[in-house]
């Protein structure tokens, strides 16, 4: 195991190789979907822009344009606009590469060693590729949360809250960035900036549409999300397990067969455990604590969401990778065992390399993709609640300064 550990570290050192692999995977995924014409999700995204311009409702199904329907907020019309104005094939390729690029940049900006950054990218690469194959926005949402954390750390709360507000108004997940408020040294500025950006971004799509249409669209979005939440939960009741609600709650329901289990029975204790470590105010001073809390946030928003699906797990896997590089220097064997097992069951299980029978009859049926993220989430809760971070300054893989 020690020899293998050294090889992992040496591989992780080469940030150039990891970067090349990262973008090749993203490009390969995008090209594969474009060439076989399997870009339904991108048609939905283009539709958000086109329908906003035409002031057509954003959330019904449009079977003549695409399958399924839009679940993103009206602000997404502005995000997708530069790509939707291009030819579809080109816009789709650039969309996928832009999502990969912004997450790559966010990880590169973390206050970690070069080796640790490369390891985070290597561990998250397969999930990024899964999101890329589905043309999803999740890599960018991950990046926005990571950047929000970094900007709060650098006392640039004004720009941090821009990303938090944008993430909230596009896909709700971004609201989790408000937890970084407690790490801010300028709390009044943080609050004021968040309200400012919330108002600006709420109104921004009106520039390409109309105030009445956008206001109505936000109400429609709220109702759509309520409907989707109910649909996701009921999809997990069928024999195959469904492709949605790949979460802790979905896993419990499917394994136990207790489909009537209330979400609050899981979500309230989970929320309490997520918030409880924040009472350790003195630990806020230490980067090891703050980085672990970032990892906790990234994992939590996925494994406790009924909307969690396979392409969403790039968010959680990034958090799991951060946990790994923070713990590897002091717990090499244990950290490697957990992250390798997590990579196999969480990331590899979504690919064609994984045995079909195991994928269909176990992983998908029982939502086991959420298992190891939950294991690492539990470890993070314990570390954040009990660990004395002032004693680990010389062991965590962070850059000085």
C-alpha positions as CSV (number, residue, x, y, z in Angstrom):
1,X,0.0,0.0,0.0
2,X,2.9,2.4,0.8
3,X,4.4,1.8,-2.7
4,X,1.0,2.5,-4.3
5,X,0.5,5.6,-2.2
6,X,3.8,7.0,-3.4
7,X,2.7,6.3,-7.0
8,X,-0.6,8.1,-6.4
9,X,1.3,11.1,-5.0
10,X,3.8,11.2,-7.9
11,X,0.9,11.0,-10.5
12,X,-0.9,13.8,-8.6
13,X,2.2,16.0,-8.8
14,X,2.0,16.5,-12.6
15,X,-0.6,19.2,-12.9
16,X,0.1,19.5,-16.7
17,X,-0.8,15.9,-17.4
18,X,-4.0,16.1,-15.3
19,X,-5.0,19.4,-17.0
20,X,-4.5,17.8,-20.4
21,X,-6.5,14.8,-19.4
22,X,-9.3,17.0,-17.9
23,X,-9.9,18.9,-21.1
24,X,-9.5,15.9,-23.4
25,X,-12.2,14.1,-21.4
26,X,-14.5,17.1,-21.6
27,X,-13.9,17.5,-25.4
28,X,-14.3,13.8,-26.0
29,X,-17.6,13.8,-24.2
30,X,-18.9,16.8,-26.0
31,X,-17.8,15.6,-29.4
32,X,-19.4,12.2,-28.8
33,X,-22.8,13.7,-28.0
34,X,-22.7,16.3,-30.8
35,X,-21.7,13.7,-33.5
36,X,-24.4,11.3,-32.5
37,X,-27.0,14.1,-32.2
38,X,-27.7,13.3,-28.5
39,X,-27.9,16.9,-27.3
40,X,-31.4,17.1,-25.9
41,X,-30.3,18.9,-22.8
42,X,-28.6,21.6,-24.8
43,X,-31.7,22.0,-26.9
44,X,-33.5,22.7,-23.6
45,X,-30.9,25.2,-22.6
46,X,-31.1,27.0,-26.0
47,X,-34.9,27.0,-25.5
48,X,-34.6,28.9,-22.2
49,X,-33.0,31.8,-24.1
50,X,-35.2,31.6,-27.2
51,X,-38.4,31.3,-25.1
52,X,-37.3,34.2,-22.9
53,X,-36.8,36.4,-25.9
54,X,-40.1,35.4,-27.4
55,X,-41.8,35.6,-23.9
56,X,-43.1,32.0,-24.2
57,X,-43.5,30.1,-20.9
58,X,-40.2,28.6,-19.8
59,X,-41.4,25.4,-18.0
60,X,-44.0,23.5,-20.2
61,X,-42.8,20.7,-22.4
62,X,-42.1,21.6,-26.0
63,X,-42.1,18.1,-27.7
64,X,-41.4,19.7,-31.1
65,X,-38.2,21.2,-29.8
66,X,-36.9,18.7,-27.1
67,X,-37.9,16.0,-24.7
68,X,-38.5,16.7,-21.0
69,X,-38.6,20.3,-19.8
70,X,-36.6,23.1,-18.3
71,X,-35.8,23.2,-14.5
72,X,-33.5,26.2,-14.4
73,X,-34.4,29.7,-13.2
74,X,-35.0,32.6,-15.6
75,X,-31.5,34.0,-15.0
76,X,-30.2,31.0,-16.9
77,X,-31.3,32.7,-20.1
78,X,-28.5,35.2,-19.6
79,X,-25.9,32.5,-18.7
80,X,-26.7,30.5,-21.9
81,X,-27.1,33.5,-24.2
82,X,-23.5,33.7,-25.5
83,X,-23.7,30.0,-26.5
84,X,-27.3,30.0,-27.8
85,X,-26.4,32.8,-30.3
86,X,-23.9,30.5,-32.0
87,X,-24.6,27.5,-34.3
88,X,-25.9,24.7,-32.1
89,X,-23.0,22.3,-32.6
90,X,-20.4,25.0,-31.8
91,X,-22.4,26.5,-28.9
92,X,-22.7,23.0,-27.4
93,X,-19.0,22.2,-27.7
94,X,-18.0,25.5,-26.1
95,X,-20.7,25.2,-23.4
96,X,-19.2,21.9,-22.2
97,X,-15.6,23.2,-22.4
98,X,-16.6,26.4,-20.5
99,X,-18.1,24.3,-17.7
100,X,-15.0,22.2,-17.5
101,X,-12.7,25.2,-17.6
102,X,-14.4,27.2,-14.9
103,X,-14.2,24.2,-12.5
104,X,-10.6,23.6,-13.4
105,X,-9.8,27.2,-12.7
106,X,-11.7,27.1,-9.3
107,X,-9.7,24.1,-8.2
108,X,-6.5,25.7,-9.3
109,X,-7.3,28.8,-7.2
110,X,-7.8,26.8,-4.0
111,X,-5.2,27.3,-1.3
112,X,-3.8,23.8,-1.7
113,X,-0.4,22.5,-2.8
114,X,0.0,21.9,-6.6
115,X,0.1,18.1,-5.9
116,X,-3.2,18.4,-3.9
117,X,-4.9,20.5,-6.7
118,X,-3.9,17.9,-9.3
119,X,-5.2,15.1,-7.1
120,X,-8.6,16.9,-6.7
121,X,-8.8,17.3,-10.5
122,X,-7.8,13.7,-11.1
123,X,-10.4,12.3,-8.7
124,X,-13.2,14.6,-10.0
125,X,-12.4,14.1,-13.7
126,X,-14.7,11.1,-14.4
127,X,-17.7,12.8,-12.7
128,X,-16.9,15.9,-14.7
129,X,-17.0,13.8,-17.9
130,X,-20.3,12.3,-16.8
131,X,-21.7,15.8,-16.4
132,X,-20.2,16.7,-19.8
133,X,-21.8,13.8,-21.6
134,X,-25.1,15.0,-20.2
135,X,-24.2,18.6,-21.2
136,X,-25.1,19.7,-17.7
137,X,-24.3,22.9,-15.8
138,X,-23.2,21.1,-12.6
139,X,-19.5,21.7,-13.1
140,X,-20.0,25.4,-13.2
141,X,-22.3,25.3,-10.1
142,X,-19.5,23.5,-8.3
143,X,-17.0,26.1,-9.4
144,X,-19.2,29.0,-8.3
145,X,-19.4,27.6,-4.8
146,X,-15.7,27.0,-4.7
147,X,-15.0,30.5,-6.0
148,X,-17.5,32.0,-3.4
149,X,-15.5,30.2,-0.7
150,X,-12.2,31.5,-2.1
151,X,-13.4,35.1,-2.4
152,X,-14.8,35.1,1.1
153,X,-11.4,33.8,2.3
154,X,-9.7,36.7,0.4
155,X,-12.2,39.2,1.9
156,X,-13.8,39.9,-1.5
157,X,-17.4,39.4,-0.2
158,X,-18.9,41.6,-2.9
159,X,-17.9,39.2,-5.7
160,X,-18.5,36.1,-3.6
161,X,-22.1,37.0,-3.1
162,X,-22.5,37.6,-6.8
163,X,-21.8,33.9,-7.4
164,X,-23.9,32.8,-4.5
165,X,-26.9,34.8,-5.7
166,X,-26.4,33.6,-9.3
167,X,-26.2,30.0,-8.2
168,X,-29.4,30.4,-6.2
169,X,-31.3,32.0,-9.0
170,X,-30.2,29.5,-11.6
171,X,-30.3,26.1,-9.8
172,X,-31.0,26.8,-6.0
173,X,-27.8,24.8,-5.0
174,X,-25.9,28.1,-4.9
175,X,-27.8,29.2,-1.8
176,X,-25.6,26.8,0.2
177,X,-22.8,29.4,-0.2
178,X,-24.5,31.5,2.4
179,X,-22.9,29.3,5.0
180,X,-19.6,30.9,4.1
181,X,-21.1,34.1,5.7
182,X,-19.8,32.9,9.0
183,X,-16.2,32.9,7.7
184,X,-16.6,36.5,6.5
185,X,-14.7,39.3,8.2
186,X,-17.1,41.8,6.7
187,X,-20.6,40.4,7.6
188,X,-22.6,43.6,7.0
189,X,-20.9,44.0,3.6
190,X,-21.7,40.3,2.8
191,X,-25.4,40.8,3.7
192,X,-25.7,44.0,1.8
193,X,-23.9,42.7,-1.3
194,X,-26.0,39.5,-1.4
195,X,-29.2,41.5,-1.3
196,X,-27.8,43.9,-4.0
197,X,-26.9,41.0,-6.3
198,X,-30.1,39.2,-5.7
199,X,-32.1,42.2,-6.8
200,X,-29.9,42.9,-9.8
201,X,-29.8,39.3,-11.0
202,X,-33.5,38.8,-10.4
203,X,-34.2,41.7,-12.8
204,X,-31.4,41.1,-15.3
205,X,-33.4,38.7,-17.6
206,X,-35.9,41.5,-18.0
207,X,-33.4,43.2,-20.3
208,X,-34.0,40.6,-23.0
209,X,-37.7,40.1,-22.2
210,X,-40.2,42.0,-20.0
211,X,-40.7,42.6,-16.2
212,X,-44.1,40.9,-16.2
213,X,-42.9,37.8,-18.1
214,X,-39.8,37.3,-15.8
215,X,-41.8,37.9,-12.6
216,X,-44.3,35.3,-13.8
217,X,-41.5,33.0,-14.8
218,X,-40.1,32.9,-11.3
219,X,-43.5,31.9,-9.9
220,X,-43.8,29.2,-12.6
221,X,-40.2,28.0,-11.7
222,X,-41.2,27.7,-8.0
223,X,-44.2,25.6,-8.9
224,X,-42.2,23.5,-11.3
225,X,-39.6,22.7,-8.7
226,X,-42.4,21.6,-6.2
227,X,-43.8,19.3,-8.9
228,X,-40.3,18.0,-9.8
229,X,-39.5,17.2,-6.2
230,X,-42.7,15.1,-5.8
231,X,-42.0,13.4,-9.2
232,X,-38.4,12.6,-8.2
233,X,-39.4,10.9,-5.0
234,X,-42.1,8.8,-6.6
235,X,-39.8,7.7,-9.4
236,X,-37.6,6.1,-6.8
237,X,-40.4,3.8,-5.8
238,X,-40.4,1.7,-8.9
239,X,-38.5,-1.5,-9.3
240,X,-35.6,-0.1,-11.2
241,X,-35.0,2.7,-8.7
242,X,-35.2,5.4,-11.3
243,X,-32.6,7.9,-12.3
244,X,-33.6,10.7,-9.8
245,X,-33.4,11.0,-6.0
246,X,-29.9,9.4,-5.9
247,X,-29.6,10.6,-2.4
248,X,-29.3,9.4,1.2
249,X,-33.1,9.6,1.6
250,X,-33.5,7.8,-1.8
251,X,-31.0,5.1,-0.7
252,X,-32.8,4.6,2.7
253,X,-36.2,4.4,1.0
254,X,-35.1,1.9,-1.7
255,X,-33.1,-0.4,0.6
256,X,-35.7,-0.5,3.4
257,X,-38.7,-0.4,1.1
258,X,-40.1,2.3,3.4
259,X,-41.2,4.7,0.7
260,X,-43.5,6.6,3.1
261,X,-40.5,7.8,5.1
262,X,-40.8,11.5,5.6
263,X,-38.0,13.7,4.2
264,X,-37.9,15.7,7.4
265,X,-36.9,12.5,9.3
266,X,-33.6,12.6,7.5
267,X,-33.2,16.3,6.5
268,X,-33.7,17.9,9.9
269,X,-31.1,15.8,11.7
270,X,-28.7,16.2,8.7
271,X,-29.2,20.0,8.8
272,X,-28.5,20.0,12.5
273,X,-25.3,18.1,12.1
274,X,-24.2,20.3,9.2
275,X,-24.7,23.4,11.4
276,X,-23.5,22.1,14.7
277,X,-19.7,22.3,13.9
278,X,-20.2,26.0,13.1
279,X,-20.5,26.6,16.9
280,X,-16.7,26.0,17.1
281,X,-16.0,29.7,16.3
282,X,-12.3,29.6,17.2
283,X,-11.7,26.9,14.6
284,X,-12.7,29.3,11.9
285,X,-9.2,30.7,12.0
286,X,-7.7,27.5,10.6
287,X,-7.7,26.7,6.9
288,X,-8.0,23.0,7.6
289,X,-11.4,23.6,9.2
290,X,-12.6,26.0,6.5
291,X,-11.6,23.7,3.6
292,X,-13.3,20.8,5.2
293,X,-16.5,22.8,5.6
294,X,-16.3,23.7,1.9
295,X,-16.1,19.9,1.2
296,X,-19.0,19.3,3.5
297,X,-21.2,21.9,1.7
298,X,-20.4,20.4,-1.7
299,X,-21.3,16.9,-0.6
300,X,-24.4,17.9,1.4
301,X,-26.2,19.7,-1.4
302,X,-26.1,16.6,-3.5
303,X,-26.7,13.7,-1.1
304,X,-29.6,15.4,0.6
305,X,-31.4,16.5,-2.6
306,X,-34.3,14.7,-4.2
307,X,-33.1,16.1,-7.6
308,X,-29.7,14.4,-7.3
309,X,-28.9,12.3,-10.4
310,X,-25.7,10.9,-11.7
311,X,-24.4,14.1,-13.5
312,X,-24.9,16.0,-10.3
313,X,-22.2,14.1,-8.5
314,X,-19.4,16.2,-9.9
315,X,-20.3,18.6,-7.1
316,X,-20.1,15.9,-4.4
317,X,-17.0,14.2,-5.8
318,X,-15.1,17.5,-5.8
319,X,-15.9,17.8,-2.1
320,X,-14.8,14.2,-1.5
321,X,-11.5,14.9,-3.3
322,X,-10.9,17.9,-1.1
323,X,-11.5,15.7,1.9
324,X,-9.0,13.2,0.6
325,X,-6.1,15.6,0.0
326,X,-6.6,17.1,3.4
327,X,-6.5,13.8,5.2
328,X,-4.0,11.9,3.0
329,X,-0.8,13.4,4.6
330,X,-1.8,12.0,8.1
331,X,-4.0,9.0,7.2
332,X,-2.6,7.7,4.0
333,X,-3.9,4.1,3.9
334,X,-7.3,4.9,5.3
335,X,-7.8,7.8,3.0
336,X,-6.7,5.8,-0.1
337,X,-9.0,2.9,0.7
338,X,-12.0,5.2,1.1
339,X,-11.4,7.3,-2.0
340,X,-10.7,4.3,-4.2
341,X,-13.8,2.6,-3.0
342,X,-15.7,5.8,-3.5
343,X,-14.3,6.3,-7.0
344,X,-15.4,2.7,-8.0
345,X,-18.9,2.8,-6.5
346,X,-19.7,6.5,-7.1
347,X,-17.9,7.4,-10.3
348,X,-17.0,4.2,-12.2
349,X,-20.5,2.7,-11.6
350,X,-22.0,5.3,-14.0
351,X,-19.8,4.2,-16.9
352,X,-19.9,1.3,-19.3
353,X,-16.8,-0.1,-17.6
354,X,-18.9,-1.2,-14.7
355,X,-20.7,-4.6,-14.9
356,X,-24.2,-3.9,-16.2
357,X,-25.9,-6.4,-13.8
358,X,-24.3,-4.7,-10.7
359,X,-25.1,-1.3,-12.1
360,X,-28.8,-2.0,-12.7
361,X,-29.6,-4.5,-9.9
362,X,-27.6,-2.9,-7.1
363,X,-26.1,0.6,-7.6
364,X,-29.0,2.1,-9.5
365,X,-31.8,0.1,-7.8
366,X,-30.7,1.1,-4.3
367,X,-29.1,4.5,-5.1
368,X,-25.7,3.2,-3.8
369,X,-23.9,6.0,-5.7
370,X,-24.8,8.1,-2.6
371,X,-23.2,5.6,-0.1
372,X,-19.5,6.7,0.0
373,X,-20.3,10.4,-0.3
374,X,-22.4,9.8,2.8
375,X,-19.5,7.9,4.5
376,X,-17.2,10.9,3.8
377,X,-19.9,13.3,4.9
378,X,-20.1,11.5,8.2
379,X,-16.3,11.6,8.6
380,X,-16.3,15.3,7.8
381,X,-19.0,15.9,10.5
382,X,-16.8,14.1,13.0
383,X,-13.7,16.0,12.0
384,X,-15.3,19.4,12.0
385,X,-17.0,18.7,15.4
386,X,-14.0,17.1,17.2
387,X,-10.7,17.8,15.5
388,X,-8.4,20.5,17.0
389,X,-7.2,22.1,13.8
390,X,-4.6,24.3,15.4
391,X,-2.6,21.2,15.9
392,X,-2.5,20.2,12.3
393,X,-0.9,23.3,10.7
394,X,2.1,21.4,9.5
395,X,0.3,18.4,8.1
396,X,-2.5,19.6,5.8
397,X,-1.6,20.0,2.1
398,X,-2.0,23.7,1.8
399,X,0.2,26.3,0.5
400,X,1.7,28.8,3.0
401,X,0.4,32.3,3.0
